[in-house]
Every structure is written in structure tokens, then in C-alpha cells.
Amino acid sequence: MSEQPSTAHKAFADIAPVLADYTDRVLFGDVWERPGLSPRDRSLVTVASLMSRYQANELQFHLGKALDNGVTREELIELITHLAFYSGWPTASTALGVARRVFAERDATE
């Protein structure tokens, strides 16, 4: 583990330290590191699932993680456009707003 606090620890370790540890060790340590899918593929699946379920809070983090894992902005927009027909226009519209913010934050720090 890194010496820097993880995103989970920054977000909620003060109130739920065990959940933050599970998030780091089990979710991102075990599940995300399984060899059956690449981190890039896991990001695509995760973004699609979060978008379809209207989970905008988690979507913001995972859009950024997808970019870190090699998914391009164009691919993320294509995913959102494709899912508009399966999860609905409102979920796509919400996801586009979240993507716009994530991209803008990236542009501001690059």
C-alpha cells in the first residue's frame, strides 16, 4: 500500500475505518487485481454499471479511474451514448454531466 491515504480513507475512514480497509484490501486489492479481466475492461464494466444505476457519486471516481486505466474520453462518451438506448436517456444525460466535470478537472491539472 502507498503511504498516501487512499480515496476510500479520505472519503470515509473517519466514520467507517473498517469499510475503508475492506474497500482497499478486498475491492481494489483482491477483486480489481484478479487476472480474468484487465483493469481497463473492469473500468468499462464498472462505468457502465454505475451509469445504468444512476450512481453519479461513484461514477465520478470511476470515470477518472477508467482514464487512468487507459480508456479514452472518446470511448467513455461512446459507452454513455450506447447505454442511452439500454439504461435510458436520463442516465446518459446525468453521466455526460459527470463526464464533463471529470474531463474539466483533468484538463485543469494537466
C-alpha atoms as an extended CHARMM CRD file, in Angstrom:
* protein
*
       110  EXT
         1         1  MET       CA              0.0000000000        0.0000000000        0.0000000000  PROA      1               0.0000000000
         2         2  SER       CA              1.0300000000        3.5480000000       -0.6550000000  PROA      2               0.0000000000
         3         3  GLU       CA              1.9240000000        5.9170000000        2.1500000000  PROA      3               0.0000000000
         4         4  GLN       CA             -0.7220000000        8.3150000000        0.8060000000  PROA      4               0.0000000000
         5         5  PRO       CA             -4.2480000000        7.7750000000        2.1620000000  PROA      5               0.0000000000
         6         6  SER       CA             -6.4690000000        6.0360000000       -0.3760000000  PROA      6               0.0000000000
         7         7  THR       CA             -9.5690000000        7.6470000000       -1.8110000000  PROA      7               0.0000000000
         8         8  ALA       CA            -11.6890000000        5.4720000000        0.4780000000  PROA      8               0.0000000000
         9         9  HSD       CA             -9.7170000000        6.5420000000        3.5250000000  PROA      9               0.0000000000
        10        10  LYS       CA            -10.0360000000       10.2030000000        2.5710000000  PROA      10              0.0000000000
        11        11  ALA       CA            -13.7580000000        9.8400000000        1.9280000000  PROA      11              0.0000000000
        12        12  PHE       CA            -15.0000000000        7.8730000000        4.9280000000  PROA      12              0.0000000000
        13        13  ALA       CA            -12.3240000000        6.2740000000        7.1140000000  PROA      13              0.0000000000
        14        14  ASP       CA            -13.1170000000        8.7830000000        9.8460000000  PROA      14              0.0000000000
        15        15  ILE       CA            -16.5970000000        7.3010000000       10.2490000000  PROA      15              0.0000000000
        16        16  ALA       CA            -16.1420000000        3.7910000000        8.7950000000  PROA      16              0.0000000000
        17        17  PRO       CA            -12.4920000000        2.7340000000        9.0080000000  PROA      17              0.0000000000
        18        18  VAL       CA            -13.2560000000       -0.9580000000        8.5470000000  PROA      18              0.0000000000
        19        19  LEU       CA            -15.2270000000       -0.2780000000        5.3680000000  PROA      19              0.0000000000
        20        20  ALA       CA            -12.3470000000        1.8580000000        4.0690000000  PROA      20              0.0000000000
        21        21  ASP       CA             -9.9450000000       -1.0140000000        4.7660000000  PROA      21              0.0000000000
        22        22  TYR       CA            -12.2600000000       -3.5230000000        3.0170000000  PROA      22              0.0000000000
        23        23  THR       CA            -12.5050000000       -1.1570000000        0.0610000000  PROA      23              0.0000000000
        24        24  ASP       CA             -8.7280000000       -1.0020000000       -0.2260000000  PROA      24              0.0000000000
        25        25  ARG       CA             -7.8570000000       -4.6130000000        0.5620000000  PROA      25              0.0000000000
        26        26  VAL       CA            -10.7890000000       -6.5940000000       -0.8350000000  PROA      26              0.0000000000
        27        27  LEU       CA            -12.3880000000       -4.4860000000       -3.5610000000  PROA      27              0.0000000000
        28        28  PHE       CA             -9.3400000000       -2.7680000000       -5.0320000000  PROA      28              0.0000000000
        29        29  GLY       CA             -6.7720000000       -5.2190000000       -3.6840000000  PROA      29              0.0000000000
        30        30  ASP       CA             -8.3960000000       -8.5770000000       -4.4800000000  PROA      30              0.0000000000
        31        31  VAL       CA            -11.3310000000       -8.0810000000       -6.8570000000  PROA      31              0.0000000000
        32        32  TRP       CA             -9.7460000000       -5.4510000000       -9.1160000000  PROA      32              0.0000000000
        33        33  GLU       CA             -6.4820000000       -7.4180000000       -9.2760000000  PROA      33              0.0000000000
        34        34  ARG       CA             -7.9890000000      -10.7180000000      -10.4230000000  PROA      34              0.0000000000
        35        35  PRO       CA             -6.4230000000      -11.8880000000      -13.6880000000  PROA      35              0.0000000000
        36        36  GLY       CA             -9.6760000000      -12.6240000000      -15.5610000000  PROA      36              0.0000000000
        37        37  LEU       CA            -10.1710000000       -9.0430000000      -16.7870000000  PROA      37              0.0000000000
        38        38  SER       CA             -7.7320000000       -6.2250000000      -17.3610000000  PROA      38              0.0000000000
        39        39  PRO       CA             -8.0860000000       -3.0720000000      -15.2470000000  PROA      39              0.0000000000
        40        40  ARG       CA             -9.2370000000       -1.3080000000      -18.4430000000  PROA      40              0.0000000000
        41        41  ASP       CA            -12.0250000000       -3.8360000000      -19.0000000000  PROA      41              0.0000000000
        42        42  ARG       CA            -13.0220000000       -3.7050000000      -15.3390000000  PROA      42              0.0000000000
        43        43  SER       CA            -13.2900000000        0.0660000000      -15.6420000000  PROA      43              0.0000000000
        44        44  LEU       CA            -15.5730000000       -0.1740000000      -18.6780000000  PROA      44              0.0000000000
        45        45  VAL       CA            -17.8470000000       -2.6690000000      -16.9140000000  PROA      45              0.0000000000
        46        46  THR       CA            -17.8930000000       -0.5910000000      -13.7340000000  PROA      46              0.0000000000
        47        47  VAL       CA            -18.6630000000        2.6920000000      -15.5060000000  PROA      47              0.0000000000
        48        48  ALA       CA            -21.4720000000        1.0200000000      -17.4620000000  PROA      48              0.0000000000
        49        49  SER       CA            -22.9640000000       -0.4470000000      -14.3040000000  PROA      49              0.0000000000
        50        50  LEU       CA            -22.7470000000        2.7800000000      -12.3040000000  PROA      50              0.0000000000
        51        51  MET       CA            -24.2150000000        4.8230000000      -15.1370000000  PROA      51              0.0000000000
        52        52  SER       CA            -27.0980000000        2.3940000000      -15.5870000000  PROA      52              0.0000000000
        53        53  ARG       CA            -27.8790000000        2.5270000000      -11.8750000000  PROA      53              0.0000000000
        54        54  TYR       CA            -27.7650000000        6.3440000000      -11.6630000000  PROA      54              0.0000000000
        55        55  GLN       CA            -24.8660000000        6.2310000000       -9.1930000000  PROA      55              0.0000000000
        56        56  ALA       CA            -23.3610000000        9.6050000000      -10.0880000000  PROA      56              0.0000000000
        57        57  ASN       CA            -21.2520000000        9.9330000000       -6.9320000000  PROA      57              0.0000000000
        58        58  GLU       CA            -19.3660000000        6.7250000000       -7.6300000000  PROA      58              0.0000000000
        59        59  LEU       CA            -19.3780000000        7.3730000000      -11.3840000000  PROA      59              0.0000000000
        60        60  GLN       CA            -17.1850000000       10.4390000000      -10.9600000000  PROA      60              0.0000000000
        61        61  PHE       CA            -14.4250000000        8.4260000000       -9.2690000000  PROA      61              0.0000000000
        62        62  HSD       CA            -14.6770000000        5.5520000000      -11.7420000000  PROA      62              0.0000000000
        63        63  LEU       CA            -14.6110000000        7.7680000000      -14.8310000000  PROA      63              0.0000000000
        64        64  GLY       CA            -11.2970000000        9.0850000000      -13.5610000000  PROA      64              0.0000000000
        65        65  LYS       CA            -10.0910000000        5.5660000000      -12.7880000000  PROA      65              0.0000000000
        66        66  ALA       CA            -11.1150000000        4.4880000000      -16.3060000000  PROA      66              0.0000000000
        67        67  LEU       CA             -8.9880000000        7.2680000000      -17.7880000000  PROA      67              0.0000000000
        68        68  ASP       CA             -6.1010000000        6.1520000000      -15.5640000000  PROA      68              0.0000000000
        69        69  ASN       CA             -6.6310000000        2.5860000000      -16.8100000000  PROA      69              0.0000000000
        70        70  GLY       CA             -6.2950000000        3.5720000000      -20.4740000000  PROA      70              0.0000000000
        71        71  VAL       CA             -9.9130000000        4.1310000000      -21.5160000000  PROA      71              0.0000000000
        72        72  THR       CA            -10.0820000000        7.2030000000      -23.7340000000  PROA      72              0.0000000000
        73        73  ARG       CA            -12.5170000000       10.0770000000      -23.3750000000  PROA      73              0.0000000000
        74        74  GLU       CA            -13.9520000000        9.1430000000      -26.7520000000  PROA      74              0.0000000000
        75        75  GLU       CA            -14.5740000000        5.5850000000      -25.6010000000  PROA      75              0.0000000000
        76        76  LEU       CA            -16.2940000000        6.8030000000      -22.4380000000  PROA      76              0.0000000000
        77        77  ILE       CA            -18.5770000000        9.0860000000      -24.4490000000  PROA      77              0.0000000000
        78        78  GLU       CA            -19.3180000000        6.2210000000      -26.8420000000  PROA      78              0.0000000000
        79        79  LEU       CA            -20.1680000000        3.9750000000      -23.8780000000  PROA      79              0.0000000000
        80        80  ILE       CA            -22.5390000000        6.6170000000      -22.5000000000  PROA      80              0.0000000000
        81        81  THR       CA            -24.1480000000        7.1300000000      -25.9200000000  PROA      81              0.0000000000
        82        82  HSD       CA            -24.5920000000        3.3920000000      -26.4270000000  PROA      82              0.0000000000
        83        83  LEU       CA            -26.1060000000        2.8960000000      -22.9870000000  PROA      83              0.0000000000
        84        84  ALA       CA            -28.6160000000        5.7050000000      -23.5270000000  PROA      84              0.0000000000
        85        85  PHE       CA            -30.6210000000        3.1380000000      -25.5040000000  PROA      85              0.0000000000
        86        86  TYR       CA            -30.3740000000        0.4740000000      -22.8000000000  PROA      86              0.0000000000
        87        87  SER       CA            -30.4050000000        2.3360000000      -19.4910000000  PROA      87              0.0000000000
        88        88  GLY       CA            -32.3220000000        5.4100000000      -20.6060000000  PROA      88              0.0000000000
        89        89  TRP       CA            -31.7960000000        8.9760000000      -21.7190000000  PROA      89              0.0000000000
        90        90  PRO       CA            -31.8000000000       10.4260000000      -18.1850000000  PROA      90              0.0000000000
        91        91  THR       CA            -28.9720000000        8.1350000000      -17.0810000000  PROA      91              0.0000000000
        92        92  ALA       CA            -26.9580000000        9.1310000000      -20.1460000000  PROA      92              0.0000000000
        93        93  SER       CA            -27.6520000000       12.8090000000      -19.6020000000  PROA      93              0.0000000000
        94        94  THR       CA            -26.5510000000       12.5580000000      -15.9810000000  PROA      94              0.0000000000
        95        95  ALA       CA            -23.4380000000       10.5940000000      -16.9440000000  PROA      95              0.0000000000
        96        96  LEU       CA            -22.4980000000       13.2090000000      -19.5540000000  PROA      96              0.0000000000
        97        97  GLY       CA            -22.6490000000       15.9220000000      -16.9220000000  PROA      97              0.0000000000
        98        98  VAL       CA            -20.3940000000       13.8920000000      -14.6450000000  PROA      98              0.0000000000
        99        99  ALA       CA            -18.0010000000       13.1470000000      -17.5170000000  PROA      99              0.0000000000
       100       100  ARG       CA            -17.8380000000       16.8300000000      -18.4290000000  PROA      100             0.0000000000
       101       101  ARG       CA            -16.7560000000       17.6540000000      -14.8520000000  PROA      101             0.0000000000
       102       102  VAL       CA            -14.1900000000       14.8400000000      -14.7320000000  PROA      102             0.0000000000
       103       103  PHE       CA            -12.6940000000       15.9050000000      -18.0700000000  PROA      103             0.0000000000
       104       104  ALA       CA            -12.5890000000       19.5630000000      -16.9970000000  PROA      104             0.0000000000
       105       105  GLU       CA            -10.8450000000       18.6430000000      -13.7350000000  PROA      105             0.0000000000
       106       106  ARG       CA             -8.2950000000       16.6140000000      -15.6970000000  PROA      106             0.0000000000
       107       107  ASP       CA             -7.7140000000       19.4660000000      -18.1180000000  PROA      107             0.0000000000
       108       108  ALA       CA             -7.1700000000       21.8850000000      -15.2330000000  PROA      108             0.0000000000
       109       109  THR       CA             -4.4870000000       19.6830000000      -13.6650000000  PROA      109             0.0000000000
       110       110  GLU       CA             -2.6260000000       18.7020000000      -16.8520000000  PROA      110             0.0000000000
